[in-house]
Structures are given as C-alpha cells and as structure tokens.
Amino acid sequence: MSNPIKRLEIIKNAIELEDADIIASQLPHLKNDARDGALLAIVLALEEQRYGEAMADIIAWLQHQRAMVHWQDPRIAASKLELKTLEQQLCALLDTRNARIARLDEFNDLYMSRLGPLMTDVLRLRKALAEATLRRQEAELRTGRDEPAVDPARDEAGEQYETWREQQQKAQQRRDLQENMPQADRQELKRLWRQASKLCHPDLVDAALKAQANDMMVQLNQARQRGDLTTIRSLLARLMRGQQPLTSHDAINDLTLLQRKMTAIKQQIAGLLQELRALERERAWLLISSLSDPEAYFRQQEKALANTIATLQKQIIESGFDEVA
C-alpha cells in the first residue's frame, strides 16, 4: 500500500496547489494501483474532476491507512532512491568500461591477425641475428669452450619470439571463431554479454556474493572469447531468473546499512572513473580512438614491418651465418 499512499499525498498537495497537471500525471499510476473500492471511488472522482469530494475521500482513506500501516522513516525511502541512482551510475560506468575493454580486445585480435605473422617473422629473425652474432663472437675469440657462451640478448630474443608466437596463435583462434559466426550472432553475443555482465558484476554485489559473482564473470568472459553464444544465453537466463546475484537496492530497509552501501558504491564509482581516465591515457586506447582509417594504418604497419624483415635478412646474410630457426 505504500505506493498509493505516496501518490495520494502528491495528489492531495496538488489539489491544494490547484495544479491539475500534477493530478493528471499521477492519476494513471494511482488507477493501476487501486485494489479496493475506496481507492476506485477516489480515482473516479478525480477523473470526473469532483475535487472536493475526492479531497474528502483522500483524507479519510489516508487517515485509515496510517492507523493500520507501520510508520517508516522517510529518510529510508530517500536513501533507497539515492542508492538506486548510484547503482544506475555504477552500472553505466561498468558498461562503458566493459565496452572499451571489449573494443580493445577486438582491436588487439585484429592487430594480431593482420600484423601477427609479420611480427613473428621479425622476432624470429632477431632471434636468428642474435644467434649469428654470438657465433661470430665465439669464432673471433676462439674461446675453445665446450659449452656455448651465454648471451642475454639471444635468450631475450628467443623468449620474445616464443611469447609472441603463442599470443598470436591464441588471438588468431579467437579471430577465427568470431569470423565464422554470422554477423547477427556476433552482435547478439556482444549485447547479451554486456547485459549479463552488468547483472552479476562483482562490484555490484554484497561481499558474501562476490565469489559467486566472480565465478559467473569468468564464465561469461570465457564464453565471449570462445564466441559461445549458447552459453551466454544460458548464463543470462539464469541471471534473469534470479539464480545468481543481482543488484537490489529494495532488499535493504535499514538506514545505516543503506548509508554504508551508498558510501561503498560512491567509492566504487570513484575507482571506476579513475580506471577509465587511466585507460584513456594508455597507448592502445589513444591509438584506437585516433584512427580515422584503420585499414590505412594496417597497410602502413605492414609496409614498415616488411622493410624491417628485409633489413634483418640482409644483416643475417652479412653476418656470414645461415638463419637459425
């Protein structure tokens, strides 16, 4: 009954203010909430603009309800509304961050797909050049050692090559999964993932539910990387049925707990804003946000990498050693 009480209070004040617009705005909601004959009679009187009769009935109805309904501190309702607003702000920021991270992931995978093979060749050739340089130095010094000399540059080049090759292969696999999906499925996967991630994000749940929310987020992110639309749909359906943690400002009815929750969310909002500002300063985001013609950028990078490969091949030949795989 709390909604009809609040709406009738608004309508009562509107009648006193002689503001018909406020009455008209509240009347459909009151009519929808009307569950007893007295309320329906008030609605009918208001619809027929019998405001004197309506006012008398409203006062009588409110007095009767106040005698029956437990009084609630109005600060609780105000805090709930404030908490709801903060939760909406937090959700919007999370959505922005998730969208940017997804955009970065997509660009990185595209980067790996377009430039990965060339970068792999560059790193392989650098590894080969480091090996050739080490062999030449050993030959010149004629150390006579049975064990080859340890060369940090060669070892670092080898590690870079192996790490990059593994990253490139994984990125290509993700890219292949995405490209094999129909365009409509790719768009739906993105939309459903964003919707589900907001419903169970660890930043939006109580401490007791964070482990559960983290597990759900891991499943969602893994399904997105696999292009697994079926799993995304299933996880979202579970969230919508309330089988997983959801944001709920209505569940708190204690003023102190509401204030604590608001303080916590304000801190999370501040943290997210700081994270977004830091992301905007990163080289990768600055590059993505500045590219007006990505295709031209990739062509330029392909040309530059091809020149680097030619230079490295020339240096290896000049070293007098065959390329080391």
Sine and cosine of phi, psi and omega as CSV:
sin_phi,cos_phi,sin_psi,cos_psi,sin_omega,cos_omega
0.00,0.00,-0.08,1.00,-0.09,-1.00
-0.89,0.45,-0.61,0.79,-0.01,-1.00
-0.91,0.42,-0.75,0.66,0.06,-1.00
-0.86,0.51,-0.61,0.79,0.02,-1.00
-0.88,0.48,-0.73,0.68,-0.03,-1.00
-0.91,0.41,-0.65,0.76,-0.01,-1.00
-0.93,0.37,-0.63,0.78,0.03,-1.00
-0.93,0.38,-0.55,0.83,0.09,-1.00
-0.88,0.47,-0.68,0.73,0.02,-1.00
-0.90,0.44,-0.71,0.70,-0.02,-1.00
-0.91,0.43,-0.64,0.77,0.04,-1.00
-0.86,0.51,-0.73,0.69,0.04,-1.00
-0.91,0.42,-0.59,0.81,0.01,-1.00
-0.91,0.41,-0.62,0.78,0.05,-1.00
-0.89,0.46,-0.68,0.73,0.01,-1.00
-0.90,0.43,-0.55,0.84,0.03,-1.00
-0.99,0.11,-0.11,0.99,-0.05,-1.00
0.86,0.52,0.66,0.75,-0.03,-1.00
-0.94,-0.33,0.99,-0.11,-0.05,-1.00
-0.93,0.36,-0.46,0.89,-0.02,-1.00
-0.91,0.42,-0.67,0.74,0.02,-1.00
-0.90,0.43,-0.66,0.75,0.03,-1.00
-0.86,0.50,-0.71,0.70,-0.02,-1.00
-0.90,0.44,-0.56,0.83,-0.02,-1.00
-0.95,0.31,-0.51,0.86,-0.04,-1.00
-1.00,0.01,-0.40,0.92,-0.12,-0.99
-0.87,0.50,-0.70,0.72,0.02,-1.00
-0.88,0.48,-0.62,0.78,0.02,-1.00
-0.93,0.38,-0.66,0.75,0.02,-1.00
-0.90,0.44,-0.67,0.75,0.01,-1.00
-0.88,0.47,-0.62,0.78,0.01,-1.00
-0.92,0.38,-0.51,0.86,-0.03,-1.00
-1.00,-0.02,-0.12,0.99,-0.07,-1.00
-0.91,0.40,0.84,-0.54,-0.04,-1.00
-0.82,-0.57,-0.10,1.00,0.01,-1.00
-0.73,-0.69,0.21,-0.98,-0.08,-1.00
-0.89,0.46,-0.59,0.81,-0.02,-1.00
-0.91,0.42,-0.67,0.74,0.03,-1.00
-0.92,0.40,-0.65,0.76,0.03,-1.00
-0.89,0.45,-0.58,0.81,0.04,-1.00
-0.92,0.39,-0.62,0.79,0.05,-1.00
-0.91,0.42,-0.69,0.72,0.03,-1.00
-0.86,0.52,-0.71,0.70,-0.01,-1.00
-0.89,0.46,-0.67,0.74,0.00,-1.00
-0.90,0.44,-0.63,0.78,0.03,-1.00
-0.93,0.37,-0.67,0.74,0.02,-1.00
-0.88,0.48,-0.58,0.81,0.00,-1.00
-1.00,0.00,0.12,0.99,0.07,-1.00
0.86,0.51,0.54,0.84,0.12,-0.99
-1.00,-0.02,0.96,0.29,-0.18,-0.98
-0.93,0.36,-0.54,0.84,0.03,-1.00
-0.90,0.45,-0.72,0.69,0.03,-1.00
-0.92,0.40,-0.65,0.76,0.00,-1.00
-0.89,0.45,-0.67,0.75,0.00,-1.00
-0.87,0.49,-0.70,0.72,0.00,-1.00
-0.89,0.45,-0.68,0.73,0.00,-1.00
-0.92,0.38,-0.61,0.79,0.01,-1.00
-0.89,0.45,-0.72,0.69,-0.01,-1.00
-0.87,0.49,-0.69,0.73,-0.01,-1.00
-0.91,0.41,-0.67,0.74,-0.02,-1.00
-0.91,0.41,-0.68,0.73,-0.01,-1.00
-0.91,0.43,-0.65,0.76,0.03,-1.00
-0.89,0.46,-0.65,0.76,0.02,-1.00
-0.90,0.43,-0.68,0.74,-0.01,-1.00
-0.92,0.39,-0.64,0.77,0.00,-1.00
-0.90,0.45,-0.50,0.87,0.03,-1.00
-0.95,0.30,-0.34,0.94,-0.07,-1.00
-0.96,-0.27,-0.52,0.85,-0.13,-0.99
-1.00,-0.06,0.70,-0.72,0.04,-1.00
-0.92,0.40,0.71,-0.70,-0.03,-1.00
-0.93,0.36,0.67,-0.74,0.05,-1.00
-0.87,-0.50,0.72,-0.69,0.02,-1.00
-0.83,0.55,0.86,-0.50,-0.02,-1.00
-0.87,0.49,-0.34,0.94,0.04,-1.00
-0.92,0.39,-0.43,0.90,0.03,-1.00
-0.92,0.39,-0.71,0.70,0.03,-1.00
-0.88,0.47,-0.66,0.75,0.01,-1.00
-0.91,0.42,-0.65,0.76,0.01,-1.00
-0.92,0.39,-0.60,0.80,0.04,-1.00
-0.89,0.46,-0.67,0.74,0.02,-1.00
-0.90,0.43,-0.66,0.75,0.04,-1.00
-0.90,0.44,-0.67,0.74,0.03,-1.00
-0.90,0.45,-0.66,0.75,0.03,-1.00
-0.87,0.50,-0.68,0.73,0.01,-1.00
-0.90,0.44,-0.67,0.74,0.02,-1.00
-0.90,0.43,-0.65,0.76,0.03,-1.00
-0.88,0.48,-0.63,0.78,0.02,-1.00
-0.91,0.41,-0.65,0.76,0.05,-1.00
-0.89,0.45,-0.69,0.73,0.01,-1.00
-0.89,0.45,-0.69,0.73,0.03,-1.00
-0.87,0.49,-0.67,0.74,-0.01,-1.00
-0.90,0.44,-0.66,0.75,0.02,-1.00
-0.92,0.39,-0.66,0.75,0.05,-1.00
-0.88,0.47,-0.65,0.76,0.01,-1.00
-0.89,0.45,-0.67,0.74,0.03,-1.00
-0.89,0.45,-0.73,0.69,0.00,-1.00
-0.89,0.46,-0.73,0.69,-0.01,-1.00
-0.88,0.48,-0.64,0.77,0.01,-1.00
-0.90,0.44,-0.64,0.77,-0.01,-1.00
-0.94,0.33,-0.65,0.76,0.04,-1.00
-0.89,0.45,-0.67,0.74,0.04,-1.00
-0.89,0.46,-0.63,0.78,0.03,-1.00
-0.91,0.42,-0.65,0.76,0.05,-1.00
-0.90,0.45,-0.68,0.73,0.01,-1.00
-0.88,0.48,-0.70,0.72,-0.01,-1.00
-0.90,0.44,-0.66,0.75,0.01,-1.00
-0.92,0.39,-0.67,0.75,0.01,-1.00
-0.88,0.47,-0.65,0.76,0.04,-1.00
-0.91,0.40,-0.64,0.77,0.05,-1.00
-0.91,0.42,-0.65,0.76,0.03,-1.00
-0.86,0.50,-0.72,0.70,0.01,-1.00
-0.90,0.44,-0.62,0.78,-0.03,-1.00
-0.93,0.38,-0.69,0.73,-0.06,-1.00
-0.99,0.17,-0.69,0.73,-0.14,-0.99
-0.95,-0.32,-0.20,0.98,-0.05,-1.00
-0.82,0.57,-0.77,0.64,0.00,-1.00
-0.86,0.51,-0.63,0.78,0.02,-1.00
-0.93,0.37,-0.66,0.75,0.04,-1.00
-0.90,0.43,-0.59,0.81,0.06,-1.00
-0.88,0.48,-0.67,0.74,0.05,-1.00
-0.90,0.43,-0.65,0.76,0.01,-1.00
-0.87,0.49,-0.75,0.67,-0.03,-1.00
-0.93,0.38,-0.59,0.81,0.05,-1.00
-0.90,0.44,-0.67,0.74,0.00,-1.00
-0.94,0.35,-0.59,0.81,0.07,-1.00
-0.90,0.43,-0.65,0.76,0.07,-1.00
-0.88,0.48,-0.69,0.72,0.01,-1.00
-0.90,0.43,-0.64,0.77,0.01,-1.00
-0.91,0.41,-0.64,0.77,0.04,-1.00
-0.90,0.44,-0.64,0.77,0.03,-1.00
-0.91,0.41,-0.67,0.74,0.01,-1.00
-0.91,0.42,-0.64,0.77,0.02,-1.00
-0.89,0.45,-0.66,0.75,0.02,-1.00
-0.89,0.45,-0.68,0.73,0.01,-1.00
-0.89,0.45,-0.64,0.77,0.00,-1.00
-0.91,0.42,-0.67,0.74,0.01,-1.00
-0.89,0.45,-0.65,0.76,0.02,-1.00
-0.90,0.44,-0.64,0.76,-0.01,-1.00
-0.92,0.40,-0.64,0.77,-0.03,-1.00
-0.93,0.37,-0.63,0.77,-0.03,-1.00
-0.98,0.18,-0.36,0.93,-0.02,-1.00
0.73,0.68,0.84,0.54,-0.06,-1.00
-0.92,0.39,-0.49,0.87,-0.01,-1.00
0.95,0.30,0.18,0.98,0.01,-1.00
-0.97,0.25,0.57,-0.82,0.05,-1.00
-0.95,0.31,-0.62,0.78,-0.02,-1.00
-1.00,0.01,0.63,-0.77,0.03,-1.00
-0.91,0.41,0.49,-0.87,0.02,-1.00
-0.92,0.39,0.49,-0.87,0.04,-1.00
-1.00,0.05,0.82,-0.57,-0.02,-1.00
-0.84,-0.54,0.94,-0.33,-0.01,-1.00
-0.85,0.53,-0.61,0.79,-0.02,-1.00
-0.89,0.46,-0.67,0.74,0.01,-1.00
-0.91,0.42,-0.70,0.71,-0.02,-1.00
-0.89,0.45,-0.66,0.75,0.01,-1.00
-0.90,0.43,-0.67,0.74,0.02,-1.00
-0.89,0.46,-0.63,0.78,0.02,-1.00
-0.92,0.40,-0.66,0.75,0.02,-1.00
-0.91,0.42,-0.68,0.74,0.03,-1.00
-0.87,0.50,-0.68,0.74,-0.01,-1.00
-0.88,0.47,-0.75,0.66,-0.04,-1.00
-0.91,0.41,-0.67,0.74,0.01,-1.00
-0.89,0.45,-0.73,0.68,-0.02,-1.00
-0.90,0.44,-0.67,0.74,-0.02,-1.00
-0.88,0.48,-0.65,0.76,0.02,-1.00
-0.91,0.42,-0.69,0.73,0.02,-1.00
-0.89,0.45,-0.66,0.75,-0.03,-1.00
-0.90,0.43,-0.64,0.77,0.01,-1.00
-0.91,0.42,-0.69,0.72,0.01,-1.00
-0.91,0.42,-0.68,0.74,0.01,-1.00
-0.89,0.45,-0.64,0.76,0.01,-1.00
-0.91,0.42,-0.62,0.79,0.06,-1.00
-0.88,0.47,-0.71,0.70,0.04,-1.00
-0.89,0.45,-0.66,0.75,0.00,-1.00
-0.89,0.46,-0.67,0.74,0.01,-1.00
-0.89,0.46,-0.66,0.75,0.02,-1.00
-0.88,0.48,-0.69,0.72,-0.01,-1.00
-0.91,0.41,-0.69,0.73,-0.07,-1.00
-0.94,0.33,-0.42,0.91,0.03,-1.00
-0.98,0.19,-0.18,0.98,0.03,-1.00
-1.00,0.08,0.60,-0.80,0.13,-0.99
-0.87,0.49,0.48,-0.88,-0.04,-1.00
-0.84,0.55,-0.66,0.76,-0.01,-1.00
-0.89,0.45,-0.62,0.78,0.02,-1.00
-0.93,0.37,-0.61,0.80,0.02,-1.00
-0.90,0.44,-0.67,0.74,0.01,-1.00
-0.92,0.40,-0.65,0.76,0.01,-1.00
-0.92,0.39,-0.63,0.78,0.02,-1.00
-0.86,0.50,-0.72,0.69,0.02,-1.00
-0.88,0.48,-0.71,0.70,-0.05,-1.00
-0.91,0.42,-0.72,0.69,-0.04,-1.00
-0.94,0.35,-0.59,0.80,0.03,-1.00
-0.89,0.46,-0.70,0.72,0.00,-1.00
-0.90,0.43,-0.64,0.77,0.01,-1.00
-0.91,0.42,-0.71,0.70,-0.03,-1.00
-0.93,0.36,-0.63,0.78,-0.05,-1.00
-0.91,0.42,-0.49,0.87,0.06,-1.00
-0.95,0.30,-0.51,0.86,-0.05,-1.00
-0.96,0.27,-0.41,0.91,-0.07,-1.00
-0.78,-0.63,0.34,0.94,-0.05,-1.00
-0.90,0.43,0.71,-0.70,-0.03,-1.00
-0.82,0.57,-0.46,0.89,0.00,-1.00
-0.95,0.30,-0.15,0.99,-0.08,-1.00
-0.94,-0.33,0.09,1.00,-0.07,-1.00
-0.85,-0.53,0.28,-0.96,0.04,-1.00
-0.93,0.38,0.31,-0.95,-0.05,-1.00
-0.83,0.55,-0.59,0.80,-0.05,-1.00
-0.92,0.39,-0.34,0.94,-0.06,-1.00
-0.96,-0.28,0.02,1.00,-0.09,-1.00
-0.90,0.44,-0.63,0.77,0.00,-1.00
-0.89,0.46,-0.68,0.73,0.03,-1.00
-0.90,0.44,-0.67,0.74,0.00,-1.00
-0.92,0.39,-0.64,0.77,0.04,-1.00
-0.87,0.49,-0.68,0.73,0.01,-1.00
-0.88,0.48,-0.67,0.74,0.01,-1.00
-0.91,0.42,-0.65,0.76,0.01,-1.00
-0.90,0.43,-0.62,0.78,0.05,-1.00
-0.87,0.49,-0.72,0.70,0.01,-1.00
-0.88,0.47,-0.66,0.75,0.00,-1.00
-0.89,0.45,-0.71,0.70,-0.04,-1.00
-0.92,0.39,-0.64,0.77,0.04,-1.00
-0.90,0.43,-0.65,0.76,0.02,-1.00
-0.91,0.42,-0.61,0.79,0.02,-1.00
-0.90,0.43,-0.68,0.73,0.00,-1.00
-0.91,0.41,-0.54,0.84,0.03,-1.00
-0.99,0.17,-0.19,0.98,-0.12,-0.99
0.94,0.35,0.53,0.85,-0.10,-0.99
-1.00,-0.02,1.00,0.10,-0.05,-1.00
-0.91,0.42,-0.58,0.81,-0.01,-1.00
-0.87,0.49,-0.71,0.70,0.01,-1.00
-0.92,0.40,-0.65,0.76,0.04,-1.00
-0.86,0.51,-0.71,0.70,0.01,-1.00
-0.87,0.49,-0.68,0.73,-0.02,-1.00
-0.90,0.44,-0.70,0.71,0.00,-1.00
-0.91,0.43,-0.65,0.76,0.02,-1.00
-0.91,0.42,-0.64,0.77,0.03,-1.00
-0.88,0.48,-0.66,0.76,0.04,-1.00
-0.90,0.44,-0.64,0.76,0.03,-1.00
-0.90,0.43,-0.68,0.73,-0.02,-1.00
-0.91,0.41,-0.47,0.88,0.04,-1.00
-0.99,0.11,-0.01,1.00,0.04,-1.00
0.98,0.19,0.32,0.95,0.01,-1.00
-0.99,0.12,-0.09,1.00,0.02,-1.00
-0.75,-0.66,0.28,-0.96,-0.09,-1.00
-0.87,0.49,0.73,-0.69,0.03,-1.00
-0.80,-0.59,0.40,-0.92,0.11,-0.99
-0.93,0.36,0.69,-0.73,-0.02,-1.00
-0.44,-0.90,1.00,-0.06,0.08,-1.00
-0.95,0.32,-0.40,0.91,-0.02,-1.00
-0.94,0.33,-0.31,0.95,-0.08,-1.00
-0.97,0.24,-0.25,0.97,-0.05,-1.00
-0.97,-0.22,0.81,-0.59,-0.01,-1.00
-0.82,-0.57,0.20,0.98,0.04,-1.00
-0.96,-0.27,0.78,-0.62,-0.09,-1.00
-0.88,0.48,-0.67,0.74,-0.01,-1.00
-0.89,0.45,-0.68,0.73,0.01,-1.00
-0.92,0.40,-0.61,0.79,0.05,-1.00
-0.88,0.48,-0.70,0.72,-0.01,-1.00
-0.91,0.41,-0.62,0.78,0.05,-1.00
-0.90,0.44,-0.67,0.74,0.01,-1.00
-0.89,0.45,-0.66,0.75,0.02,-1.00
-0.89,0.45,-0.66,0.75,0.03,-1.00
-0.88,0.47,-0.68,0.73,0.00,-1.00
-0.89,0.46,-0.69,0.73,-0.03,-1.00
-0.94,0.35,-0.59,0.80,0.06,-1.00
-0.87,0.49,-0.64,0.77,0.05,-1.00
-0.91,0.41,-0.64,0.77,0.03,-1.00
-0.91,0.41,-0.64,0.77,0.03,-1.00
-0.88,0.47,-0.71,0.71,0.02,-1.00
-0.88,0.48,-0.66,0.76,0.03,-1.00
-0.90,0.44,-0.66,0.75,0.01,-1.00
-0.91,0.40,-0.65,0.76,0.04,-1.00
-0.88,0.48,-0.65,0.76,0.05,-1.00
-0.91,0.42,-0.65,0.76,0.01,-1.00
-0.90,0.43,-0.66,0.75,0.01,-1.00
-0.92,0.40,-0.63,0.77,0.04,-1.00
-0.90,0.44,-0.65,0.76,0.04,-1.00
-0.91,0.41,-0.65,0.76,0.01,-1.00
-0.88,0.47,-0.63,0.77,-0.02,-1.00
-0.91,0.40,-0.33,0.94,0.02,-1.00
-1.00,-0.03,-0.15,0.99,-0.02,-1.00
-0.94,0.33,0.53,-0.85,-0.04,-1.00
-0.86,0.52,-0.66,0.75,-0.05,-1.00
-0.89,0.45,-0.69,0.72,-0.02,-1.00
-0.94,0.34,-0.64,0.77,0.04,-1.00
-0.86,0.50,-0.62,0.79,0.03,-1.00
-0.91,0.41,-0.78,0.63,-0.05,-1.00
-0.86,0.50,-0.73,0.68,-0.08,-1.00
-0.95,0.33,-0.29,0.96,-0.02,-1.00
-0.99,-0.12,-0.18,0.98,-0.08,-1.00
-0.98,0.22,0.93,-0.37,0.10,-1.00
-1.00,0.03,-0.41,0.91,-0.01,-1.00
-0.67,-0.74,1.00,0.10,-0.04,-1.00
-0.84,0.54,-0.59,0.80,-0.03,-1.00
-0.89,0.45,-0.66,0.75,0.03,-1.00
-0.90,0.43,-0.61,0.79,0.03,-1.00
-0.88,0.47,-0.73,0.69,-0.03,-1.00
-0.92,0.39,-0.60,0.80,0.06,-1.00
-0.89,0.45,-0.66,0.75,0.02,-1.00
-0.90,0.44,-0.69,0.72,0.00,-1.00
-0.92,0.40,-0.62,0.78,0.05,-1.00
-0.88,0.48,-0.65,0.76,0.02,-1.00
-0.91,0.43,-0.68,0.73,-0.02,-1.00
-0.91,0.42,-0.67,0.75,0.01,-1.00
-0.93,0.38,-0.61,0.79,0.05,-1.00
-0.88,0.47,-0.64,0.77,0.05,-1.00
-0.91,0.42,-0.65,0.76,0.02,-1.00
-0.89,0.45,-0.66,0.75,0.02,-1.00
-0.88,0.47,-0.69,0.72,0.01,-1.00
-0.88,0.47,-0.65,0.76,0.01,-1.00
-0.90,0.43,-0.70,0.71,0.00,-1.00
-0.90,0.43,-0.67,0.74,0.03,-1.00
-0.88,0.48,-0.64,0.77,0.03,-1.00
-0.90,0.44,-0.67,0.75,-0.01,-1.00
-0.91,0.42,-0.60,0.80,0.02,-1.00
-0.92,0.39,-0.67,0.74,0.03,-1.00
-0.89,0.46,-0.67,0.74,-0.02,-1.00
-0.93,0.38,-0.40,0.92,0.01,-1.00
-0.94,0.33,-0.33,0.94,0.02,-1.00
1.00,0.04,0.15,0.99,-0.01,-1.00
-0.86,-0.51,0.50,-0.87,0.11,-0.99
-0.94,0.35,0.45,-0.89,0.03,-1.00
-0.89,0.46,0.70,-0.72,0.04,-1.00
-0.99,-0.13,0.79,-0.62,-0.04,-1.00
-0.96,0.29,0.00,0.00,0.00,0.00
